[in-house]
Amino acid sequence: MDTLVSLCVGLGLAAACGFRVFLPLALMSWSAKIGMVDPSESFAWVSSWPAVVAFSTACVAEVAGYYIPWVDHALDTVATPAAIVAGSLVAVSQFGQLDPMLGWSAGIIGGGGLAGAVQSLTVLTRAGSTATTAGLGNPVVATAENGAAATVATASIISPIAVGALLLLVAYLVIRRVIIRRRARAAVAALA
């Protein structure tokens, strides 16, 4: 059961990294400091005061940066690869009970992939907001993304099994939608 909880915490935090890179890292660091999260031995440094201060400072700067016009787009450019790296690291930090090779592989593929997928959706949302509102709607998008990152990261720490179940449900719905679209396209192509 501990392994399942660790997987859910790691993947939930990775998904939150797709919304904001440093907010989940800061929450994980604080949670490790007070004993709510138990990172693997090689990530014990996450609960150190220098890590807590660094992640918290970076979190505040990142959240504030998304409210400044044009800085938000620059942050999106940097945040996409950073989210993948952060998602991989937070996932691996929680996969301590797994064999190291399996833990790193699962963290990079599952955590990094999940963070990258969520980050891609946020980039598309921000681009749509910029195109339709000339950037005036971007603070609303930033607020929603900040809330989503905080909610998913906090829920991952407090109720990891529920977050894991939600992630599975979302994955099922996305895969189902892709399959339905492909079948519809194939049916249309067959009729033509």
Order of alpha helices (4+ residues) and beta strands (2+ residues): alpha-alpha-alpha-alpha-alpha-alpha-alpha-alpha
